[in-house]
């Protein structure tokens, strides 16, 4: 086996998709996405938007879902009661709506009550932890379309959607087995990637088609951790400053594109006594000492720092951000008066990788998706997984 083929195989093994020397990743492979993962669902209704579904209950066909049909699923003990157009079909352990590939179905939660969403491909339902578990068995790029809109918003432009789609695809393949022990690939929350079903903006479909199969790899051809955040405040962060481990591609860059964007600046006021008490009780900072108190009340960041240093005490800024629920770690502190301090902050999010607002501004200024990716991630390559099969012949 030549070295090129060994490298490609190692990539595919790393995302859990390589099965044999003659089996290469095909981006049409389905993912199993748990829907409404944060909710305790006990009842919902479904109706087909397009196409036709075969309805299977405990492995047996109980009919087809035509466009005019409305199905209701209600939790009943350790099973799910299924009815079609108010006609009871029975109680079942496992229900699946199976299509031929192009179907769309509307899901409306009843309890808890939520707005309807449209999902593509197949849906399955079972009972888990005393509530209904919903799994969307969805084609990869259909999932990427939903993630792109959920993470990037609607009414953006083509180049920015391309960037977000490539990062969403890279993240999905890197974390494809994140929930495998629970019986699905990923959930629909930000714990994995936000996903709310089929996107409404048609530009997203074009962006996905024009970047089909593309993912981001590092200099060793490993899929990157596709980190991104809302706004860098003018400077992104190094991976070791946030996660404790160094990567070659998540390096701090000066980001003028994020300045003057909506989340570039923020402020937070706090009582001086509350701030000093927090530092003393939570981080053992001797704020009763004049030197430590002065440093705690007069902290400045022109460039990103990792710690707040007071009298030889080093408090990680990421801990302060988490504890006080601040928008970022990129903040300075000053006294307003003898009773209050002002946190004057920059940016929104952890600061790693792509700054979404900066990337939006770049795309509107004429930069293409490749230039944007190479600005925010260093030492990377774009690779097209569709074209890997030719290595088999070398």
C-alpha positions in Angstrom: 0.0 0.0 0.0 1.5 3.4 -1.0 1.9 6.3 1.4 -0.9 8.4 -0.1 -3.4 5.6 0.3 -2.3 5.1 3.9 -2.9 8.8 4.6 -6.4 8.8 3.1 -7.3 5.6 5.0 -6.1 7.2 8.3 -8.4 10.2 7.6 -11.4 8.0 7.0 -10.7 5.9 10.1 -10.5 9.1 12.2 -14.1 9.9 11.3 -15.4 6.4 11.7 -16.4 5.9 8.1 -13.7 3.6 6.7 -14.9 0.0 6.6 -12.5 -1.7 4.1 -9.8 -1.0 1.6 -12.4 -0.8 -1.1 -15.0 1.3 0.8 -14.6 5.1 0.7 -16.7 7.8 2.2 -19.7 8.9 0.2 -21.1 12.2 1.4 -24.7 11.0 0.8 -24.4 8.8 3.9 -27.1 9.4 6.5 -26.7 10.7 10.0 -29.0 9.9 12.9 -29.8 13.3 14.6 -31.8 13.4 17.8 -34.4 16.1 17.6 -35.7 18.3 20.5 -33.0 16.7 22.6 -33.4 19.2 25.4 -37.2 18.7 25.7 -39.4 16.1 27.5 -41.7 15.3 24.6 -44.9 13.4 25.4 -47.1 14.2 22.4 -46.8 15.5 18.8 -48.4 15.4 15.4 -47.0 14.9 11.9 -48.1 15.6 8.4 -46.4 15.1 5.1 -45.2 18.2 3.2 -44.1 16.4 0.1 -43.7 12.8 -1.1 -45.1 9.8 0.6 -44.0 7.8 3.7 -44.4 4.2 4.6 -45.3 4.0 8.2 -43.7 1.1 10.1 -44.7 0.2 13.7 -42.7 -2.5 15.5 -41.5 -3.7 12.2 -44.8 -4.0 10.5 -46.4 -1.7 7.9 -49.5 0.1 9.2 -50.1 2.2 6.2 -48.8 5.2 4.1 -48.7 8.8 5.0 -50.5 10.7 2.2 -50.4 14.5 2.1 -53.8 14.9 3.7 -53.1 12.6 6.6 -52.4 13.8 10.1 -50.7 11.4 12.5 -50.7 11.9 16.3 -48.2 10.2 18.6 -48.9 10.2 22.4 -46.8 8.7 25.2 -48.6 5.8 26.9 -46.4 4.3 29.6 -43.5 2.5 27.9 -45.1 2.7 24.4 -46.4 5.3 21.9 -50.0 5.5 20.9 -50.3 6.1 17.2 -53.4 7.4 15.4 -54.0 8.5 11.9 -56.7 11.1 11.2 -58.2 10.4 14.7 -58.3 6.6 14.0 -56.4 4.6 16.6 -53.7 2.3 15.0 -52.4 0.9 18.3 -49.7 1.2 20.9 -46.1 0.5 19.7 -42.6 0.4 21.0 -40.9 1.7 17.8 -42.4 3.8 15.0 -40.7 4.8 11.8 -41.7 7.0 8.9 -39.7 5.8 5.9 -39.5 7.6 2.5 -37.6 7.1 -0.7 -35.2 10.0 -0.3 -37.0 13.2 -1.2 -39.8 13.4 1.3 -40.4 16.2 3.8 -42.5 16.0 7.0 -43.8 18.6 9.4 -43.3 18.0 13.1 -45.5 19.9 15.6 -44.9 19.2 19.2 -48.1 19.3 21.3 -46.6 18.7 24.8 -44.5 20.7 25.2 -46.0 23.1 22.7 -43.5 24.3 20.1 -43.7 25.8 16.6 -43.8 23.3 13.7 -40.6 22.4 11.9 -40.1 20.7 8.6 -37.6 17.8 8.4 -36.3 15.9 5.4 -35.8 12.1 5.0 -36.8 9.6 7.7 -38.1 9.9 11.3 -38.3 7.4 14.0 -39.9 7.4 17.5 -39.3 5.4 20.6 -39.5 5.8 24.4 -36.4 6.8 26.2 -36.2 7.9 29.9 -40.0 8.1 30.0 -40.4 10.4 27.1 -40.6 10.2 23.3 -37.2 10.2 21.6 -37.3 11.5 18.0 -34.5 10.6 15.5 -34.1 12.2 12.1 -32.3 9.7 9.8 -31.2 12.4 7.4 -28.8 12.6 4.4 -25.6 14.4 5.4 -26.0 17.5 3.2 -29.7 17.9 4.1 -28.5 18.0 7.7 -25.7 20.5 6.8 -28.3 22.8 5.2 -30.3 22.9 8.4 -27.2 23.5 10.5 -26.0 26.3 8.2 -29.2 28.3 8.7 -29.5 27.6 12.4 -25.9 28.6 13.1 -25.5 31.4 10.5 -29.0 32.8 10.4 -31.1 33.6 7.3 -30.7 36.3 4.7 -27.0 36.1 4.6 -25.0 35.8 1.3 -23.6 33.0 -0.7 -19.9 33.1 0.2 -20.7 33.2 4.0 -23.1 30.3 3.7 -20.3 28.4 1.9 -17.9 28.9 4.8 -20.5 27.9 7.3 -21.5 24.8 5.3 -17.9 23.6 5.0 -17.4 24.1 8.8 -20.7 22.3 9.6 -19.7 19.4 7.4 -16.2 19.2 8.9 -17.6 19.3 12.4 -20.3 16.6 11.7 -17.7 14.2 10.3 -15.2 14.9 13.1 -17.9 14.2 15.8 -20.0 11.6 13.9 -19.8 9.2 16.8 -20.3 11.7 19.6 -23.6 10.0 20.8 -23.1 6.6 19.3 -23.4 4.9 22.8 -26.9 6.5 23.0 -27.9 5.1 19.6 -27.6 8.2 17.4 -24.9 10.4 15.8 -25.5 13.9 17.0 -28.1 15.9 18.8 -29.8 19.1 17.5 -28.5 21.4 20.3 -25.4 23.6 20.4 -23.8 20.8 22.4 -23.3 19.3 18.9 -24.6 21.8 16.2 -27.9 23.7 16.2 -30.3 22.1 13.8 -33.9 23.0 13.3 -34.8 21.2 10.1 -34.9 22.2 6.4 -33.6 25.7 5.8 -35.9 28.4 4.4 -33.2 30.4 2.5 -32.7 29.0 -0.9 -29.2 30.4 -1.1 -28.1 27.8 1.4 -28.9 25.0 -1.1 -26.7 26.6 -3.7 -23.9 27.1 -1.1 -24.0 23.4 -0.2 -24.1 22.3 -3.8 -21.1 24.5 -4.7 -19.1 23.1 -1.8 -20.3 19.6 -1.9 -18.0 17.1 -0.1 -15.5 19.8 0.9 -14.0 19.7 4.4 -11.1 21.4 6.2 -8.0 19.4 7.2 -4.8 20.4 8.9 -1.2 20.0 7.5 -1.4 16.3 8.5 -4.7 15.8 6.7 -6.6 15.4 9.9 -10.1 17.0 10.0 -9.9 20.1 12.1 -12.0 21.0 15.1 -14.2 23.6 13.2 -14.5 26.1 16.0 -16.3 29.4 15.4 -17.8 32.2 17.5 -20.0 35.3 17.1 -17.4 38.1 17.3 -13.7 38.2 18.2 -13.6 41.8 19.4 -10.7 42.4 17.0 -8.5 39.5 17.9 -9.1 35.7 17.9 -7.7 33.4 20.5 -5.1 30.6 20.6 -6.5 27.1 21.2 -4.3 26.5 24.2 -5.6 29.7 25.9 -9.1 28.4 25.8 -8.9 24.6 25.7 -5.4 24.1 27.2 -4.1 22.2 24.1 -2.3 23.7 21.1 -3.3 23.2 17.5 -1.5 24.5 14.5 -4.7 25.9 12.9 -6.4 27.7 15.8 -3.9 30.6 16.1 -4.6 34.1 17.3 -5.1 36.6 14.4 -5.7 40.3 14.4 -9.3 40.6 13.1 -10.2 44.1 12.0 -13.3 42.7 10.1 -15.1 42.1 13.4 -14.8 45.7 14.7 -17.9 47.9 14.4 -20.1 44.8 14.0 -23.1 44.3 16.4 -21.3 42.2 19.0 -17.9 43.9 18.9 -18.4 45.7 22.2 -20.3 45.2 25.5 -20.4 46.5 29.0 -21.3 45.1 32.4 -21.5 47.0 35.7 -20.9 45.2 39.1 -20.8 46.3 42.7 -17.2 46.6 43.8 -17.8 44.6 47.0 -19.4 41.8 45.0 -16.5 41.7 42.6 -13.9 41.6 45.3 -15.8 39.1 47.4 -16.1 36.8 44.3 -12.3 36.9 43.7 -11.6 36.2 47.3 -14.1 33.4 47.9 -13.9 31.7 44.5 -10.2 32.2 43.6 -8.5 32.9 46.9 -7.3 36.4 45.8 -6.2 38.4 48.8 -8.3 41.4 47.9 -7.9 42.8 51.4 -4.4 43.7 50.4 -4.0 47.1 48.8 -1.9 45.9 45.9 -4.2 43.0 45.0 -7.3 45.2 45.3 -5.8 47.8 43.0 -4.9 45.2 40.4 -8.4 43.7 40.6 -10.1 47.1 40.1 -7.7 48.3 37.3 -7.3 45.5 34.7 -6.5 46.2 31.1 -6.4 44.1 27.9 -5.2 45.7 24.7 -4.3 42.2 23.5 -5.9 39.0 24.7 -4.6 37.7 28.0 -5.2 34.3 29.7 -5.2 35.4 33.4 -6.2 38.2 35.7 -3.1 38.6 37.9 -3.4 40.0 41.4 -0.6 39.9 43.9 0.8 36.7 42.4 -2.7 35.1 42.2 -3.6 34.0 38.6 -7.3 33.7 37.9 -8.2 32.2 34.5 -10.3 34.7 32.5 -12.3 31.8 31.0 -13.4 30.9 34.6 -14.4 34.5 35.3 -16.4 34.6 32.0 -18.2 31.4 32.9 -18.9 32.3 36.5 -20.2 35.8 35.8 -21.8 34.9 32.4 -19.9 37.5 30.5 -19.9 37.6 26.7 -16.2 37.0 26.3 -12.9 36.9 28.2 -11.6 39.9 26.2 -12.5 42.6 28.8 -10.9 45.4 30.9 -12.0 46.5 34.4 -12.1 50.0 35.8 -13.7 51.8 38.7 -16.7 53.9 38.0 -16.9 55.2 41.5 -16.1 53.9 44.9 -19.1 51.5 44.8 -19.0 50.1 41.3 -16.7 48.6 38.6 -17.2 48.5 34.9 -16.3 45.5 32.7 -15.7 46.9 29.2 -15.6 44.0 26.9 -14.9 43.1 23.3 -16.4 40.3 21.2 -18.9 37.5 21.9 -17.9 33.9 22.4 -14.8 31.8 23.1 -12.8 33.6 20.4 -11.5 30.5 18.6 -11.5 30.0 14.9 -13.9 31.8 12.6 -15.5 35.0 13.8 -19.0 34.8 12.2 -19.6 38.6 12.1 -16.1 39.2 10.7 -16.6 36.5 8.1 -19.9 38.0 7.1 -18.2 41.4 6.6 -15.4 39.8 4.6 -17.9 38.0 2.3 -19.8 41.3 1.8 -16.5 43.0 1.0 -15.7 40.6 -1.8 -13.6 37.9 -0.2 -14.5 34.3 -1.3 -15.0 31.4 1.0 -11.4 30.0 0.6 -9.9 33.4 1.5 -12.2 33.6 4.6 -11.3 30.1 5.8 -7.6 30.8 5.3 -7.8 34.0 7.2 -9.3 32.5 10.4 -7.6 29.1 10.3 -3.9 28.7 9.7 -2.0 25.9 7.9 -5.2 24.3 6.6 -6.3 22.7 3.3 -9.7 22.1 1.7 -10.1 18.6 0.6 -12.9 17.0 -1.5 -13.9 13.7 -0.1 -15.7 12.8 -3.4 -12.5 12.4 -5.3 -10.6 10.0 -3.0 -11.4 6.8 -4.8 -8.7 7.4 -7.4 -6.1 6.5 -4.7 -7.3 2.9 -4.8 -5.8 2.6 -8.2 -2.3 3.9 -7.3 
